[in-house]
Every structure is written in structure tokens, then in C-alpha cells.
Amino acid sequence: MLLFVIACLASSFAVSLLATAAMRVLAPRWGLVDQPAARKVHVIPTPLGGGVGIWLGVVVPILSGLGAAVFYASGESTPDWIPDDIASRFGGVLARSWQMLGILAGGTILAGMGLIDDRKNLPWLPRLAVQLLVAIALVAIGIRATVFVPMPLLGAVITVGWIMVLVNSFNFLDNMDGLSSGIALIASLMLAAILLTMSNEPRWLVAGVLLVLAGSLGGFLCHNWPPARIFMGDSGSYFIGLILATMTVLGTFYTENASGRHVILAPLCILAVPLYDFASVMVIRLSQGRSPFQPDKSHFSHRLVELGLKPRNAVLTIHLATLTTGVGGLLLYKVTDWTAALLIVGLILCALAIIAILETVGRRQNGDS
């Protein structure tokens, strides 16, 4: 297992690190530069397009892995360095490869749209339309949640909504150096840890994709950690949101040896902070009679800065909050019934309530409410 984890992380890290470095040079030539503005934190023009590095860091290793699976599955034997428990699952990987290719295709479409948006600032309605079409297409190829309800249509609707919410959640979070990518890195590692260690047998394919995403984000963060030399832009945030959304749907978080169905709440706990930020920002904007997609400084991170934290410390605080809610998701696998699970959920809600109080104070101090 250790070799598998290292291979996924190292390969994607290297590709992303090099590709993002290249984009730092190429982005200004292509007009992909984010200019300072009243609603933005940075004060100097900064290249966009770091999402291309993230995209390559995920796509290249996954396509290479699928290619290796096809090659070795068609042969009579596999190399000794490939663990038997992984080699024995090449057939299963091939059976689901078309779904993985569909996810990569959908992610590529969203990343491409994000690049266009970074360059020309597209209206929000066409962006939502493309997101909706991609989500529906992915559900059509079998990527859908069941939530233990014998109603396929309901599962399909929930999945489409889940994909769109996460895609836009990580787009909303991309407002400070290292914020969106850091949260996605923490979430992907925690989700991968569950799939590899807390089920009756490791879920190699989905966990591998999550580890590849984590490695790619790590390579990008080497260029984006404050002070950022490049931003991921919408291309990166859309792609990250889609990969996390689809992997949490494909990942089997409930297994026969799990202590109860309450473990299906694990992804919600791990992703509680981006979901909270998305919901709170939507409520604030709508309550003020503004478009929910109009950029502003009503995010969790901005409230912390207005309370006196430096942007770097605000980002680290939100990362710690993500770790806190994520640990709650891991603890769901250590309790045996819904009563204990709801206590864990209650603790997470209390943590989010503290955040809400801090944000409210920040808004009142700045006359925003």
C-alpha cells in the first residue's frame, strides 16, 4: 500500500510542479493575468492558469495508470514490483475505465471553460449551463448516488446537485493564496485514507485518483503558497470541485464491516467548510438583494481578515477548521450507532456556529449587515 500511495503522490506532484512552473511563463503571453481590484486581496498583477498545472498533474498520471492496466491486464503476468492485490484488480479498473475517462472529459470541459472565463469573464448563466450539462452527462454514464433509497431519479437529482454545489464551492473558496487548493488537499487525503484503511477492502481506483489529486495540488501549492506567484483561476477550481464531487459519489464509504449507515455522512463532514462557505455566501448575497454569483468579500476568509488576522493566518485557520471537521468524518467509522454519529455531527455544527458568530461580528464591524 505504501508503494501505491507514494507512486500516486510523487508522479502527480512532479507533473503539476513542472507544468505550473511553465504556466507562470506562458500565462502572461496568453493574456491570463489577474489584475488587482477592490474586491480582490492581491495588490500586484498575478498570472492565472495554474489550473492547467493541476489538470495535467491529474490527467497524465491517471491516463498512464489506465494505460498500464490495459497493457498488463492483456498479458500473462505482471511485474514483481506491482503488488498482487493491485494487479488482481486490473480487470475491475478496466471495467470502470470508461467512467474515469468520462470524468476526465467532463473535468477538461470545465477546466477549458474556466480558462475562457479567466480570459474573457463569462456571464454566470452560461457557466452554470455548462456545469449542469456536464453533471447530467456524468450521471447518465452511471455516476450517481443511491443514498439507500430505491428511487434512481432521486439519486440522479441529488448527484447533479452535489456536483454543481462542490464545483461552485471550490470556485468561491479561491479567494486567497493557498486556500481552495489547501482545503482540497486536506479533503482528498482524508477521503483517500478512509477508502484505503477503513473499509473491508481497499478501494484502490477511487483512492488512487484522490491521491493523484492531492499530489497535483501539492505541486501547485509550491507556486501558490503565500505570496502566490500564480493563481489556479476558474479552470483549477472547477476541475478540483468536479473530481472531489465524483470521487465521493463513486467511493464506497459504506461497507458491510462498517458500524452502520451513518458513515455515509463522512464526505459531508470532511467537506463541511467549503459547503458552509458556499451556503453562507449565497445567503448573504441574496439577503442583500445581489446576485449570488457577484464577487465580493463576504467569504469566511475575508471575515477573518476583517477581524484582524493576516491573510496567511486566515488561510491556516480555515485549513485547521477543515482538519477539525475532517477528523469528525474519520470518527464516524469508530462509533456504532446513529446516536453517537449525531453527537459527532453536532460537534461539527457547533464549530461551524462559532465560525458564523465570528463572521457576523466581522460584518457588523464593517457595516456590511
LOTOR-633945 format. One line per 3 residues: number of its first residue (from 1); their letters; for each residue z, x, y of C-alpha. Coordinates in steps of 0.05 Angstrom, whole numbers. Each point is the difference from the previous one (the first is absolute). Example, Ala and Ser with C-alpha at 12.3 -4.5 7.8 and 13.67 -1.06 7.14 Angstrom:
// LOTOR-633945
1) as) 156,246,-90 | -13,27,69
This chain:
// LOTOR-633945
1) mll) 0,0,0 | 17,57,48 | -70,30,-8
4) fvi) -31,-68,14 | 42,-9,63 | -16,69,26
7) acl) -75,-7,-15 | -4,-66,38 | 40,24,60
10) ass) -30,70,6 | -74,-20,-7 | 4,-55,52
13) fav) 43,42,47 | -51,57,0 | -60,-46,12
16) sll) 34,-38,55 | 27,63,34 | -69,31,4
19) ata) -38,-64,17 | 48,-17,56 | -7,70,28
22) amr) -75,-10,0 | 7,-67,36 | 40,33,55
25) vla) -63,39,16 | -51,-55,-14 | 34,-61,31
28) prw) -8,20,73 | -74,14,-12 | -8,-70,-28
31) glv) 37,-32,58 | 62,-15,-41 | 53,16,52
34) dqp) 61,-43,18 | 12,2,74 | 70,-9,30
37) aar) 15,-70,27 | 58,-41,25 | 13,-31,-69
40) kvh) -4,67,-36 | 52,54,-13 | -43,63,2
43) vip) -17,32,67 | -61,44,-18 | -67,-19,-32
46) tpl) 7,6,-75 | -54,-1,-54 | -5,-61,-45
49) ggg) -30,-2,-69 | 58,29,-40 | -9,-62,-44
52) vgi) -63,34,-27 | 44,56,-27 | 46,-50,-32
55) wlg) -59,-38,-30 | -30,63,-29 | 67,22,-26
58) vvv) 5,-64,-41 | -73,-12,-19 | -18,70,-23
61) pil) 58,10,-50 | -5,-72,-27 | -75,5,-11
64) sgl) 10,68,-32 | 54,-29,-45 | -44,-58,-21
67) gaa) -57,48,-13 | 45,42,-44 | 24,-62,-38
70) vfy) -72,-20,-14 | -18,70,-23 | 60,11,-46
73) asg) 2,-72,-26 | -71,9,-25 | 16,65,-35
76) est) 35,13,-66 | 59,37,30 | 35,14,66
79) pdw) 26,67,27 | 69,21,-22 | 26,1,72
82) ipd) -9,-76,6 | 63,-34,-28 | -12,-45,-60
85) dia) 32,-61,33 | -51,5,57 | -60,17,-43
88) srf) 14,-60,-45 | -7,-45,60 | -69,23,22
91) ggv) -30,-62,-32 | 46,-45,42 | -17,38,62
94) lar) -74,-11,-13 | 12,-74,-12 | 30,-6,69
97) swq) -45,50,34 | -44,-55,29 | 61,-29,36
100) mlg) 18,69,28 | -72,9,23 | 4,-68,33
103) ila) 64,19,36 | -31,65,24 | -62,-37,23
106) ggt) 43,-50,38 | 41,56,30 | -63,36,21
109) ila) -26,-62,35 | 65,-9,38 | 3,74,17
112) gmg) -71,-2,25 | 15,-61,42 | 61,36,27
115) lid) -42,59,21 | -47,-47,38 | 61,-33,31
118) drk) 28,68,21 | -67,15,33 | -18,-67,31
121) nlp) 64,-42,0 | -23,-61,-41 | 28,-70,15
124) wlp) 56,-21,-47 | -36,-60,-30 | -58,38,-33
127) rla) 51,51,-27 | 41,-56,-31 | -63,-31,-30
130) vql) -19,66,-34 | 71,8,-26 | -1,-71,-28
133) lva) -67,11,-35 | 24,65,-31 | 65,-33,-24
136) ial) -38,-59,-30 | -49,47,-35 | 57,40,-31
139) vai) 34,-63,-25 | -67,-22,-29 | -2,63,-44
142) gir) 69,-15,-28 | 49,33,48 | 49,-57,9
145) atv) 74,-14,-7 | 27,-52,-48 | 73,-5,26
148) fvp) 16,-35,-66 | -35,-64,23 | -54,-29,-46
151) mpl) -45,-15,60 | -55,52,8 | -21,-27,68
154) lga) 70,9,28 | 2,71,-25 | -68,13,32
157) vit) 22,-28,67 | 64,41,-1 | -39,63,-17
160) vgw) -49,-10,57 | 57,-11,48 | 38,60,-26
163) imv) -60,46,9 | -13,-23,71 | 73,4,20
166) lvn) 8,72,-26 | -66,23,29 | 21,-24,69
169) sfn) 73,21,-8 | -19,73,-8 | -50,-7,56
172) fld) 55,-27,45 | 46,57,-21 | -49,53,21
175) nmd) 30,7,70 | 37,67,-3 | -12,68,-31
178) gls) 16,1,-74 | 25,-72,-2 | -49,-41,-41
181) sgi) -19,57,-45 | 72,20,-12 | 21,-70,-19
184) ali) -60,-6,-47 | 18,67,-31 | 72,-22,-14
187) asl) -23,-67,-28 | -54,28,-45 | 48,51,-30
190) mla) 53,-52,-13 | -49,-49,-31 | -28,56,-44
193) ail) 70,19,-22 | 12,-71,-24 | -65,-3,-38
196) ltm) 11,67,-34 | 74,-3,-16 | 28,-71,1
199) sne) -48,-38,-45 | -4,-2,-75 | -59,48,4
202) prw) -30,38,59 | -55,-35,39 | -42,62,7
205) lva) -61,-28,37 | 34,-37,56 | 55,52,7
208) gvl) -53,54,3 | -37,-35,56 | 66,-6,39
211) lvl) 15,73,-11 | -70,19,23 | 11,-43,63
214) ags) 67,36,12 | -32,68,-7 | -56,-19,48
217) lgg) 50,-26,51 | 38,65,-7 | -62,40,17
220) flc) -14,-44,60 | 72,5,25 | -8,75,5
223) hnw) -47,-15,58 | 34,-64,25 | 73,18,2
226) ppa) 25,3,72 | -33,25,41 | -62,-30,-34
229) rif) -65,38,4 | -39,-60,-28 | 12,-74,-11
232) mgd) -20,-39,-62 | -29,-57,40 | -15,-69,-27
235) sgs) -42,31,-56 | 62,31,-30 | 49,-57,11
238) yfi) -47,-52,-30 | -13,44,-60 | 74,14,-12
241) gli) 19,-73,5 | -54,-21,-50 | 19,53,-52
244) lat) 74,-18,3 | -15,-74,-2 | -46,4,-60
247) mtv) 44,49,-38 | 62,-44,8 | -42,-57,-29
250) lgt) -29,41,-58 | 66,35,-15 | 41,-34,-53
253) fyt) 70,1,30 | 27,-51,-49 | 2,23,-73
256) ena) 34,-24,-63 | 56,51,5 | 14,-17,73
259) sgr) 66,-35,13 | -33,-62,29 | -57,-28,40
262) hvi) 37,18,64 | -32,69,-4 | -65,-29,28
265) lap) 36,3,67 | -2,76,-2 | -66,7,40
268) lci) 27,-48,53 | 63,42,7 | -37,66,4
271) lav) -49,-27,51 | 52,-40,39 | -5,42,64
274) ply) -76,-7,10 | 5,-74,-17 | 57,-9,49
277) dfa) -37,37,56 | -63,-42,-12 | 38,-66,0
280) svm) 44,16,60 | -59,24,42 | -40,-62,-16
283) vir) 59,-44,20 | 11,38,65 | -72,-3,21
286) lsq) -10,-73,-18 | 66,-20,35 | -27,33,63
289) grs) -65,-38,-4 | -42,62,-16 | -49,16,-55
292) pfq) 36,25,-63 | -51,57,-2 | 8,22,72
295) pdk) 28,72,1 | 67,9,34 | 67,36,-7
298) shf) 38,-54,-37 | 6,39,-66 | 63,25,-34
301) shr) -16,71,20 | -10,-17,73 | 66,-38,3
304) lve) 37,61,-27 | -32,44,53 | 20,-49,55
307) lgl) 71,4,-26 | 0,75,13 | -27,33,-63
310) kpr) -55,52,6 | -64,-21,-36 | 10,51,-56
313) nav) 71,-25,-12 | -24,-72,2 | -51,16,-55
316) lti) 53,35,-42 | 46,-60,9 | -53,-47,-25
319) hla) -15,46,-59 | 75,-2,-18 | -1,-76,5
322) tlt) -59,-1,-48 | 38,44,-48 | 60,-46,5
325) tgv) -39,-63,-17 | -39,39,-53 | 65,20,-35
328) ggl) 15,-75,-3 | -65,-10,-37 | 19,55,-50
331) lly) 68,-32,-10 | -32,-65,-23 | -14,35,-66
334) kvt) 74,16,-9 | 27,-71,6 | -5,-55,-52
337) dwt) -5,-67,35 | -24,-36,62 | 70,-2,30
340) aal) 4,76,4 | -72,4,22 | 12,-48,57
343) liv) 59,42,22 | -47,59,6 | -50,-42,38
346) gli) 57,-23,45 | 17,72,16 | -72,14,19
349) lca) -2,-62,44 | 64,23,34 | -33,67,14
352) lai) -60,-35,30 | 47,-45,41 | 31,62,30
355) iai) -69,24,18 | -16,-68,32 | 64,4,42
358) let) -19,69,25 | -70,-23,16 | 25,-61,38
361) vgr) 46,44,42 | -58,46,15 | -45,-57,22
364) rqn) 54,-30,45 | 15,67,32 | -73,7,18
367) gds) -11,-72,21 | -48,-17,-55 | 33,-64,-24
